[in-house]
Amino acid sequence: MYKEPGADIPSETTPSMNHFDQQGNAVMVDVTEKGVTDRAATAAGRILVGQRTYDAIQDGTAGKGDVLGVARVAGIMAAKRTWELIPLCHPLPLGKCTVDFAMLPEELAVEVRCTVRVAGQTGVEMEALTGATVALLTIYDMCKAMDKGMEIQSVYLLRKTGGKSGDFMNPKHGEETP
């Protein structure tokens, strides 16, 4: 059914942070009236690998090349394009995106942290989560010839700052750095 443009824009008395209109249709949240503020988010995750794969990643001897270098670029690219992947995300002009790795020898794991910053009207949690996830998927892709048993685990929002809801630190995870 055709609806006039703007017919589903909520009034000021309707809660504005809702991904559904009054008819239950999925809509992008209207952030037009929100002020621009500095916002940041960090997401983390890890991939468990076998010893041979761990050594190849650490030593830079994987057959496809610099695993962490390529994964870093992939994570940054993914964060920048999150709005194309997640249907109701806003396109954001990211001010900064970093993807960092920690090698965890006792767990045979690689941990990733993706931090994204923006001066904008909406947060960057989805961009950080997307960047971390794609970095982990890229590690898998670059190493799958050696180790198809790798496991991507525990992708989560570690922290976020800014915006109307304020700061958040995931209570399940400390403030350790990779």
N, C-alpha and C positions, 0 to 999 in steps of 0.2 A: 504494500500500500504506500502510495506517495505521501510524503509529509512536507509541508512548507519548510524551507531552510530556517533553522533557528527555532522551530516549533517545540523542540525538546530541551531547549536551554532552560535549566532550572532558574527559578526566581531567587532573590536574595534570601528568602525564608526557607528554601529547600536546601538540605545539606549538599554542599558542593563537591565533597570528596567521595564521589560515588561513581562506579563504572557502569551504572544502569540508569536508564531514564525512567520516567513514570510508567511506561508500558513494559518495563523489564528488558528492554533492548540494551545490548552492550554499547557503551559510548566512551569516548575519550574524555577524561575529566577536564573541565574548563579551568585553566590556570590564568586566564587573561587578566583578571583583576588582582592576582597575587603579586606582591612585591618581589623584586629581584634581591636575593640574598646569596651569600657564599654558602656552598654546600659541599660536603665530601662524604665518601663512603669507601670502606675497605671490605672486600670479600676475600675469603681464604678457602683453600681446599687442598687435597693431596691425592697423589697417585702412588699406589704400592706397586713395586716392580721386583723382578728377580735380581739376584746378585750380578749376573752378567750384564743385564740392562742397566742397573744402577752404576756399575763401573764404566760402561760405555758413555752414559750421560755425563758422569763426573769428569771422565778423562777426555771427553770430546771426540770419541772414536766411533760413534754410531755411524752406520753406513750411509744414512741420509744427511749427515753433517751436524752442525751445531744445534742440538735439540733445544736447549734452553733459549738460545738466541732467536730461533724461528718461533718458538712458543711465545716468547715475549712480544714479538711483532704481531703475531696472530691475536693475542689477548688484547693488545691495544686497538688493533683494527676492529675486533668484535665489539669492544666497548663503544667505539665511535659509531657503530652501525646497529646498536641494540634496538633502536626504534624501528628498524626494518625487519627485525626478527620477532619481537614481542608486540602483538597487535595493538595494544592500547597505550604504548609508551610514546612519550613526546620526543621529537627530534631535539637534541640538545647540543649546543656548541661547547664541547668539553674544553675546559681550560688546561687540564692536565690529566694524564693517565700514566701510571707506572705499574709494571708487572715485575715482581721480584720473586726469587726462588730461594729455598733453603733445602740443602741436601740433608736428609735424616738417615745416617748410616745404620743406626740401631733398629730402625723400622724398615729399612730398604724402601724409603719413600722420598718423594720430592714434594715439598709444600710450595704452594703458590699463594701470593697475596697480590691482589689488584686494587689499587687505590685510584679513585677518580674524583676530580674537583670540577666545579662549575659555579659560575655566578648566574643563577637562573631562578625560575619560578617553580621548579619542581626538583625533587631529589634525584640522586644518581645511584641509588642502591641497585637497580636492575643493570645498570651499565657495569658496575663493579662485579656483580655476580656473573654476568655474561662474559666479561673479560677473563675472570678466573676460570670459568668452565671451559671456554674455548682454548685457553692456554693448556689446560690439562688434556683436553681432547687432542691437541696438537702433539703433545708429548706421546700420547698413545699412538697416534698416526705415524710419527717418526720412528717409533720403536717396535711397532707391531710385527715386523719381520723376525725380530729376536724373541719377542715375548707377547704372545696373545693372551696370557693370563693376567695382565696388569689390571688393577682395580682402581677406579676413580672413586674417592670417598669424601664424605664430609665437606661438601661445598656449602658455605654459610656466610651470612652477613656478620662480620666481626664488629664493625662500628659504623656509625654515621653521625655527622654533625650538621647543624643548620636546619633551616626550615621551621615551619610552625610547630611541628611535633618535638623539636629540640634534639638534644643529643641522645644517642643510644650506644650502649656497649653490651654486646652479647654476654649474658650472665654465665653461659656455659664455657666461655673461653676467656683466658687471661689476656693481658696486654703484651705478651712476649713478641719479640720481633723475629722475622725469619732469618 
